[in-house]
Amino acid sequence: MSYSLGQRAVYASAASIVLPMNMLLMRRDWQGQENLPDTGMILAANHISHLDPLYVGHMVYTSGRIPHFLAKKELFDLPIIGRSLYWMKQIPVDRAGRSIDSLKMAEEVLAENGVIVIYPEGTTTKDPDMWPMIGRLGMIRLALSTGAPVIPVGQWGVHETLPKGAKVPKVFPRRTSAIRVGTESDLAWLRDLEQPTAKDLGAATDQVMGEITDLMAPLRGETPPEKRFNPAQQR
């Protein structure tokens, strides 16, 4: 993907701050970067902490690629941060449902062989034991509209440095960011369908969430639950 000198300068400036901070806060145990293709891709990761984007983004950046995230629109309205996000081609999402063509922007990034990082759960997990919840369909819709591969990513550990509700990271003891990048999810069966139904999209989403969970489970040394948590059923 091509970037202007100004955009590269913004990325380099951000990296010069974020990367050293990340390494100071946490150790790294990252594996599977060789599974990242040279083409545009959708990285689908589980979401356990507000620190997730910094460490997943760090992993992508050190693999020689630029990460693009779907971020809430309000961040883009901030004077300095918002301007930087636009320059870095991050993608605003309006959770209130007002019209922002996030899908079109994501498609443009993927068409230029960019990397889109998506948290299919849509928010940090609400599962009491922090396993991945059911996923939303947007990830699969984007994969179908662009033909981009979906790469599952399982991660664990960052929630110990910034637990849910915490405002300040816990620096000591120094913990480990563990990330596992899986191989491309086999969605050929879905792409071959002439008119996929909502049920098909749901099955494909659940397939990817299962792959994310399988990557995450060894990092925890635990067996995942048989049924994925659905926050809508807890209301």
C-alpha positions as CSV (number, residue, x, y, z in Angstrom):
1,M,0.0,0.0,0.0
2,S,1.4,3.4,-0.9
3,Y,1.7,6.2,1.7
4,S,2.8,9.8,1.3
5,L,5.9,11.2,3.0
6,G,3.6,13.0,5.5
7,Q,1.7,9.8,6.3
8,R,5.0,7.9,6.8
9,A,6.2,10.6,9.1
10,V,3.1,10.3,11.2
11,Y,3.4,6.6,11.4
12,A,7.1,6.8,12.3
13,S,6.4,9.4,15.0
14,A,3.6,7.3,16.5
15,A,5.8,4.2,16.4
16,S,8.7,6.0,18.1
17,I,6.5,6.6,21.1
18,V,4.3,3.5,21.1
19,L,6.8,0.7,20.4
20,P,9.3,1.6,23.2
21,M,6.4,2.1,25.7
22,N,5.0,-1.4,24.7
23,M,8.3,-3.0,25.2
24,L,8.7,-1.3,28.6
25,L,5.3,-2.4,29.8
26,M,5.3,-6.0,28.6
27,R,7.4,-8.9,27.4
28,R,6.5,-10.3,24.0
29,D,5.7,-13.8,23.0
30,W,4.5,-13.5,19.4
31,Q,4.4,-16.4,16.9
32,G,3.0,-17.1,13.5
33,Q,3.9,-13.8,11.7
34,E,5.0,-16.0,8.8
35,N,1.3,-16.6,8.2
36,L,0.7,-13.0,7.2
37,P,0.2,-12.9,3.4
38,D,1.8,-10.2,1.2
39,T,-1.7,-9.2,0.0
40,G,-4.4,-7.2,1.7
41,M,-5.8,-9.1,4.7
42,I,-8.3,-9.0,7.5
43,L,-6.8,-9.9,10.8
44,A,-9.6,-11.1,13.2
45,A,-8.5,-11.0,16.8
46,N,-10.2,-11.6,20.2
47,H,-10.6,-8.4,22.3
48,I,-9.7,-8.5,26.0
49,S,-8.3,-5.1,26.8
50,H,-8.2,-1.5,25.6
51,L,-4.5,-2.1,25.1
52,D,-5.1,-4.8,22.4
53,P,-4.7,-2.4,19.5
54,L,-1.3,-1.2,20.6
55,Y,0.1,-4.8,20.8
56,V,-1.6,-6.3,17.8
57,G,-0.7,-3.1,15.9
58,H,2.9,-3.4,17.1
59,M,3.1,-7.1,15.9
60,V,1.8,-6.1,12.5
61,Y,4.2,-3.1,12.2
62,T,7.3,-5.1,13.1
63,S,6.2,-7.6,10.4
64,G,6.7,-4.8,7.9
65,R,3.1,-3.8,7.4
66,I,0.9,-0.9,8.5
67,P,-2.2,-1.8,10.6
68,H,-5.5,-0.1,10.0
69,F,-8.2,-0.3,12.7
70,L,-11.9,0.4,12.8
71,A,-12.1,3.0,15.6
72,K,-15.1,4.8,17.1
73,K,-15.9,8.1,15.3
74,E,-15.6,10.2,18.5
75,L,-11.8,9.7,18.4
76,F,-11.6,11.4,15.0
77,D,-13.3,14.5,16.4
78,L,-10.4,15.1,18.8
79,P,-8.1,18.0,17.6
80,I,-4.7,16.3,17.4
81,I,-5.5,12.6,17.7
82,G,-8.3,12.8,15.1
83,R,-6.1,14.5,12.5
84,S,-3.4,11.8,13.1
85,L,-6.0,9.0,12.7
86,Y,-7.1,10.5,9.4
87,W,-3.6,10.8,8.2
88,M,-2.9,7.2,9.1
89,K,-5.9,6.0,7.2
90,Q,-7.7,4.6,10.2
91,I,-11.4,4.0,9.7
92,P,-14.1,5.7,11.7
93,V,-17.1,3.7,12.9
94,D,-20.3,5.4,14.1
95,R,-21.9,3.2,16.8
96,A,-25.0,5.4,16.8
97,G,-25.7,4.3,13.3
98,R,-25.3,7.6,11.5
99,S,-24.0,7.4,8.0
100,I,-20.2,6.8,7.7
101,D,-19.1,4.6,4.8
102,S,-16.7,2.5,6.9
103,L,-17.1,-0.5,4.6
104,K,-16.1,1.5,1.5
105,M,-13.0,2.9,3.3
106,A,-12.0,-0.6,4.5
107,E,-12.5,-1.9,1.0
108,E,-10.2,0.8,-0.4
109,V,-7.4,-0.2,2.1
110,L,-7.7,-3.8,1.2
111,A,-7.7,-3.1,-2.5
112,E,-4.3,-1.4,-1.9
113,N,-2.9,-4.5,-0.1
114,G,-3.4,-3.0,3.3
115,V,-4.0,-4.7,6.6
116,I,-7.4,-4.3,8.4
117,V,-7.5,-5.4,12.1
118,I,-11.0,-6.3,13.2
119,Y,-12.3,-7.4,16.6
120,P,-15.3,-9.4,15.5
121,E,-16.9,-9.3,18.9
122,G,-17.3,-5.5,18.4
123,T,-16.2,-4.8,22.0
124,T,-14.0,-6.2,24.7
125,T,-15.4,-9.6,25.7
126,K,-18.2,-9.7,28.2
127,D,-17.7,-13.4,28.8
128,P,-17.1,-13.9,32.6
129,D,-14.1,-16.0,31.9
130,M,-12.8,-13.8,29.1
131,W,-13.3,-16.3,26.3
132,P,-14.2,-14.9,22.8
133,M,-17.9,-14.2,22.5
134,I,-20.1,-14.7,19.4
135,G,-18.9,-12.5,16.5
136,R,-20.7,-9.9,14.4
137,L,-21.2,-10.4,10.7
138,G,-19.3,-7.3,9.4
139,M,-16.0,-9.2,9.2
140,I,-17.4,-11.8,6.9
141,R,-19.3,-9.3,4.8
142,L,-16.0,-7.4,4.2
143,A,-14.2,-10.6,3.3
144,L,-16.9,-11.4,0.7
145,S,-17.0,-8.0,-0.8
146,T,-13.2,-7.8,-1.2
147,G,-12.1,-11.4,-1.5
148,A,-9.5,-10.6,1.2
149,P,-8.2,-13.5,3.3
150,V,-9.3,-13.7,6.9
151,I,-6.4,-14.5,9.3
152,P,-7.4,-15.5,12.8
153,V,-5.4,-14.1,15.7
154,G,-5.5,-15.3,19.3
155,Q,-4.0,-13.3,22.1
156,W,-3.7,-13.2,25.9
157,G,-2.0,-11.3,28.6
158,V,-2.6,-7.6,27.9
159,H,-5.7,-7.7,30.2
160,E,-3.3,-8.3,33.1
161,T,-1.5,-5.0,32.4
162,L,-4.7,-3.0,31.8
163,P,-7.6,-4.9,33.4
164,K,-11.2,-4.0,32.6
165,G,-12.1,-0.7,34.2
166,A,-8.5,0.3,35.0
167,K,-7.4,3.7,34.0
168,V,-3.6,3.2,34.5
169,P,-1.6,0.2,33.4
170,K,-0.1,-2.1,36.0
171,V,3.6,-1.9,35.4
172,F,4.9,-4.4,38.0
173,P,5.3,-7.3,37.8
174,R,6.0,-7.1,34.1
175,R,3.7,-9.4,32.2
176,T,3.7,-11.0,28.7
177,S,1.8,-10.1,25.6
178,A,1.2,-13.5,23.9
179,I,-0.1,-13.5,20.3
180,R,-0.6,-16.4,17.9
181,V,-1.3,-15.7,14.2
182,G,-3.1,-18.6,12.6
183,T,-3.3,-19.6,9.0
184,E,-6.0,-18.2,6.6
185,S,-9.5,-19.3,7.5
186,D,-10.9,-21.6,4.8
187,L,-14.0,-19.7,3.6
188,A,-14.0,-21.2,0.1
189,W,-17.3,-22.9,0.9
190,L,-18.9,-19.5,1.6
191,R,-17.4,-17.7,-1.4
192,D,-18.7,-20.5,-3.7
193,L,-22.3,-19.8,-2.7
194,E,-24.2,-17.7,-5.2
195,Q,-26.3,-15.9,-2.6
196,P,-25.1,-16.5,1.0
197,T,-27.8,-16.2,3.6
198,A,-27.6,-14.6,7.0
199,K,-27.3,-18.2,8.4
200,D,-24.3,-18.8,6.1
201,L,-22.7,-15.6,7.3
202,G,-23.3,-16.6,10.9
203,A,-21.8,-20.0,10.3
204,A,-18.7,-18.5,8.7
205,T,-18.4,-16.0,11.6
206,D,-18.6,-18.8,14.1
207,Q,-16.0,-20.7,12.2
208,V,-13.5,-17.8,12.5
209,M,-14.4,-17.3,16.2
210,G,-13.7,-21.0,16.8
211,E,-10.3,-20.6,15.1
212,I,-9.5,-17.6,17.2
213,T,-10.5,-19.5,20.4
214,D,-8.3,-22.5,19.4
215,L,-5.3,-20.2,19.0
216,M,-6.1,-18.6,22.4
217,A,-6.7,-21.7,24.4
218,P,-3.0,-22.9,24.6
219,L,-2.0,-19.5,25.7
220,R,-4.3,-19.8,28.7
221,G,-3.6,-23.5,29.3
222,E,-7.4,-24.1,29.6
223,T,-10.2,-25.7,27.7
224,P,-12.8,-23.3,26.2
225,P,-16.5,-23.6,26.9
226,E,-18.6,-25.6,24.5
227,K,-21.0,-22.7,23.9
228,R,-19.8,-19.2,23.0
229,F,-21.1,-16.4,25.2
230,N,-23.9,-14.2,23.8
231,P,-24.3,-10.9,25.6
232,A,-27.7,-10.3,24.0
233,Q,-29.0,-13.3,25.9
234,Q,-27.8,-11.9,29.2
235,R,-29.8,-8.7,29.0
